[in-house]
Amino acid sequence: QISWTPLLVLGYLFYLLLGAMVFQLLEKQAETHFRDQFQLEKLKFLQNYTCLDRQALEQFVQVLMEAWEKGVNPEGNSTNPSNWDFSNSFFFAGTVVTTIGYGNLSPSTVAGQIFCVFYALFGVPLNLAFLNQLGKGLNAHLITLERWVQKPGRAQVQLAIFLTTGTLLFLVFPPLVFSYVEGWSYGEGFYFTFITLSTIGFGDYVVGTNPNKHYIPVYRSLTAIWILFGLAWLALVFNVGADLMEKFLQLKWHKPNLSLAEETTTKLEDEPEQPRIHIPS
């Protein structure tokens, strides 16, 4: 019997190295171009406004960066809606307990930061418990994955319906809404959708933050509810993928003898089917 754990570790490291090389190949040249373009724009600005020197401009750029880090959009004026009205605060609370953490908004007061720590301390387990219960409801419509590979037929149909419906509700249709409301392309909306539901949450795209658009008050609250249900569905999909990957590795690298295989088959036939999909904690 061959252990596949070392091979899994090597495969995991290789996947990370592959991702690093591809991202570097795709993004480094574009970053250099944007950096050079930004420096050129600063030089043009100094040439047009000779009353300013480079030090004053750099100080102003620093002020803009600090404002952005505090969640204040430099565009627009003081009449922009608050980042901490109830709708936005509800959305922020959802990003805390779901561990998405976009990074475009965070508490700036000491009291807010301390409260955020304890709020997450109790909120993250509560969110996992909620997603677990929600996942059990979705899981009730799936079959045991151990027999999915061996028994073709209705199992594949049920799984296909589950994956197709969830994909349409959580990955295909929402980008259309975001494209219409936010003015993004469909590709940008799809990118935001997956990055959000997978809890990666880069923060480069966040709904309801454009100061030039007027959003309905419950827009971000409805988005937060969509995120909760989407998290449960995508967590199940990831768990299905992880289970199938483990099964593939076991089937590929384990060579059980005939008696063990017969014993396992008999045990599976005698035992009732039990769901094996769980929300990862």
SULQUI-V266012 format. One record per backbone hydrogen bond with DSSP energy under -1.0 kcal/mol. CO is the residue of the C=O (numbers start at 1). NH is the residue of the N-H. If there is no record, write none. Layout:
[[CO & NH] [CO & NH]]
//
This chain:
[[4 & 8] [5 & 9] [6 & 10] [7 & 11] [8 & 12] [9 & 13] [10 & 14] [11 & 15] [12 & 16] [13 & 17] [14 & 18] [15 & 19] [16 & 20] [17 & 21] [18 & 22] [19 & 23] [20 & 24] [21 & 25] [22 & 26] [23 & 27] [24 & 28] [27 & 31] [28 & 32] [29 & 33] [30 & 34] [31 & 35] [32 & 36] [33 & 37] [34 & 38] [35 & 39] [36 & 40] [37 & 41] [38 & 42] [39 & 43] [40 & 44] [41 & 45] [42 & 46] [43 & 47] [44 & 48] [45 & 49] [49 & 52] [53 & 57] [54 & 58] [55 & 59] [56 & 60] [57 & 61] [58 & 62] [59 & 63] [60 & 64] [61 & 65] [62 & 66] [63 & 67] [64 & 68] [65 & 69] [66 & 70] [67 & 72] [68 & 71] [77 & 80] [85 & 89] [86 & 90] [87 & 91] [88 & 92] [89 & 93] [90 & 94] [91 & 95] [92 & 96] [93 & 97] [94 & 98] [95 & 100] [95 & 101] [96 & 99] [109 & 113] [110 & 114] [111 & 115] [112 & 116] [113 & 117] [114 & 118] [115 & 119] [116 & 120] [117 & 121] [118 & 122] [119 & 123] [120 & 124] [122 & 126] [123 & 127] [124 & 128] [125 & 129] [126 & 130] [127 & 131] [128 & 132] [129 & 133] [130 & 134] [131 & 135] [132 & 136] [133 & 137] [134 & 138] [135 & 139] [136 & 140] [138 & 141] [139 & 142] [147 & 151] [153 & 157] [154 & 158] [155 & 159] [156 & 160] [157 & 161] [158 & 162] [159 & 163] [160 & 164] [161 & 165] [162 & 166] [163 & 167] [164 & 168] [165 & 169] [166 & 170] [167 & 171] [167 & 172] [168 & 173] [173 & 176] [173 & 177] [174 & 178] [175 & 179] [176 & 180] [177 & 181] [178 & 182] [179 & 183] [185 & 189] [186 & 190] [187 & 191] [188 & 192] [189 & 193] [190 & 194] [191 & 195] [192 & 196] [193 & 197] [194 & 198] [195 & 200] [195 & 201] [196 & 199] [210 & 213] [216 & 219] [218 & 222] [219 & 223] [220 & 224] [221 & 225] [222 & 226] [223 & 227] [224 & 228] [225 & 229] [226 & 230] [227 & 231] [228 & 232] [229 & 233] [230 & 234] [231 & 235] [232 & 236] [233 & 237] [234 & 238] [235 & 239] [236 & 240] [237 & 241] [238 & 242] [239 & 243] [240 & 244] [241 & 245] [242 & 246] [243 & 247] [244 & 248] [245 & 249] [246 & 250] [247 & 251] [248 & 252] [249 & 253] [250 & 254] [253 & 2] [257 & 261] [258 & 262] [259 & 263] [260 & 264] [261 & 265] [262 & 266] [263 & 267] [264 & 268] [265 & 269] [266 & 270] [267 & 271]]
//
